[in-house]
Amino acid sequence: MSRLCPRRTCHPALLAALMVSAAPAAFAQDAVSPTLLPPVTVTGTSAGSLTVPTAEDADQRIRLIPGAVELVPDTAFKNGTANTIRDVLGWVPGVVTQPKSNIDNRVSIRGSGLTRNYGNRGVNLYMDGIPINTSDGLFDVFEIDPSAYRYVEVYKGANALRYGGNALGGAVNFVTPTGRDASPFDGRIDTGSFGFLKGQSSTGGASGAFDYFANLSVQREDGYRDHSEGHMGRGSINLGYRLSPDAETRFYLNANSWRQRLPGELTKSAALNAPKSADPEFVRQDQQRNIDSIRIANKTTLHFDGTEVEFGVFNHRRHVDHPIYRYLDYTVNDYGGFVSATDDRTVGGFRNRLAVGANALNGTIDYKEFNNLSGAVKGALAFSTRDKAENYSAYAENSFYVLPDVALVAGVQFLHAMRDRKDRFLTDGDQSGRRTYDLWSPKVGVLWEVDPDWRVFGNISRSAEVPTFDANSFATPASSTLNAQTATTYEIGTRGRRADVTWDLALYRSELRNELQCVTTSPYSTCTVRNADKTVHQGVELGFGVAILKALAAQEDRTWLNLTYSYNDFFFDGTTYHGNSLPGVPPQSVRAELLYKHPSGFYAGPSVDWMPKSFYADNANTLKVDPYGLMNAKIGFDQGSGLSGYLEGRNLLDKRYISSTITAEKASAGSALFNPGYGRAVYAGLRFVW
């Protein structure tokens, strides 16, 4: 496929010429039915939660955003193996989820954090609207329990202004049930290949003004590869109290524990010919990643006539025991608060929707590195710092309806960020550094509600990201001069549905300055962060769902064709590596499914994961990851309550392929950069909802 626009000559206006008519979202049969959202009028008589919108209410709100957004209901990811974040987000176009080993995935949206392979950045993650990124910007997917959520919201790029998010990739919000919409009991057990076993149960209920929801899951896996076994436990609870018909407060508690051995990356030859093997040095050092975390938070929602106000506070602590090439031992303590208000009313005969807010996310890292003696034995202290990050942001966005179905949108965010490192190990000199950043990010857009079930949108926005502490970002005073990554993004698209058809299409172009790249410089150390020159991320995100066959065995049965397609044209546009493709992500990816659904709850069908074109593992574009296609299938029974079950096969043809790579400046055939994908696997599960 040719490039979306010629390099260096693409103008945002050309994107409009590429816009085609509606072309449709994955899991169409599970999509929340769109309805035109009227101005907010809160009566306070709803039996649901004020602090947590239902999936239907959230879908109405999210569709008021003039950009690429998605709502993924739990019916889209709980009728199969809900083990990793890929099982939740893998059908959202533009979202790249590349498995590494066991639950660990690299997550990228529109090329965010492209070169990150240890930890993720470039996307703001939230649980129930409360941030779970560390204060310097990183996030871990192990805290995401795919079986725990009622729905998931995906805001791509600057469309995340809803939460004050300002990363290139946008934001993802994982929303848990409350006692007002949860079942008294929901339990499941899943088992499968490579020693996988998971159990999960939840309960919830309400009594008068009080409601509660609690979820607990435990799992283990021997792993597809040698030295990749792991286990974890995750628990959460939220307690809500209705202070009045128009006021509610909710308390959250999350606790997680993860123990994981690391197999390391392999050369391309080893990854394809001996995919179950581990790097011998990782085995000798017994490299691991072990994390314990606990998070407490509160959110309060107040409803007035046409206005909703939310505010809250949170604290998130993590202890990381991480023997790798050195023995890393550190504690992260993040804390902050937020306040937002949304006012939706008629002004001078025109509808006007105003959202304003402010966020504070601060934290410290008590960081130490020790020599790693053979077998994950802690040796002498080799590095010690106390890192402090502060982030204060304020934002406003206004949607003014010049016509009943056309809104002009303007918004802006200001971010003040500080990164400060105090060196406590001075034997090798003082490595302290400090940097502050003040960044403005404006946004303008338009939303046309063609009819209650069809929207067309466009926007121009700016995003900004500050460097993280890890990977030598602030290892010396000189490297603390790293600049913030900024991007200007142009986006147009359409989304909607008709009877038995849904669609979601977006075209975008992001022009980046100082893209933060994390590049591997030696086989057994963390990557080093640097600013790339000018880069461009542009592409097409397409989701499509259509009932191609009807009434085969019953009047209401359907055979659905679900498809997501992402075209990623990312390249260097400055003086360094000019014209080269950015490494780490395939230029094209396709997921397609043919699924028969019977009104009794029976479903069955095949699916494919296809990467039709190779991509590079290095900036110099010397070493490629080969194309591949995977065949999958599932069969199951689910009526939404009572007993349900499934049987699922993945990579049924046992294709050998590379699922993810770390990034080098210039690679060779001997570069150990690759994580092999899982071989043939079979999973099965039973669920009971009462």
Secondary structure, 3 states (H helix, E strand, C coil): CCCCCCCCCCCHHHHHHHCCCCCCCCCHHHCCCCCCCCCCCCCCCCCCCCCCCCHHHHHHHHCCCCCCEEEEEHHHCCCCCCCCHHHHHCCCCCEEEEECCCCCEEEEECCCCCCCCCCECCCEEEECCEECCCCCCCECHHHCCHHHCCEEEEECHHHHHHHCCCCCCCEEEEECCCCCCCCCCEEEEEEECCCEEEEEEEEEEEECCEEEEEEEEEEEECCCCCCCCEEEEEEEEEEEEEEECCEEEEEEEEEEEEEEECCCCECHHHHHHCCCCCCHHHHHHCCEEEEEEEEEEEEEEEEECCEEEEEEEEEEEEEEEEECCEEEEEEEEEEEEEEEEEEEEEECCEEEEEEEEEEEEEEEEEEEEEEEECCCEEEEEEEEEEEEEEEEEEEEEEEEEEECCEEEEEEEEEEEEEEEEEECCCCCCCCCEEEEEEEEEEEEEEEEEEECCEEEEEEEEEEEECCCCCCCCCCCCCHHHCCCEEEEEEEEEEEEEECCEEEEEEEEEEEEECCEEEEECCCCCCCEEEECCCEEEEEEEEEEEEEEEECCCCCCCEEEEEEEEEEEEEEECCCCCCCCECCCCCCEEEEEEEEEECCCCEEEEEEEEEECCCEECECCCCCEECCEEEEEEEEEECCCCEEEEEEEEECCCCCCCEEEECCECCCCCCCCCEEECCCCEEEEEEEEEC
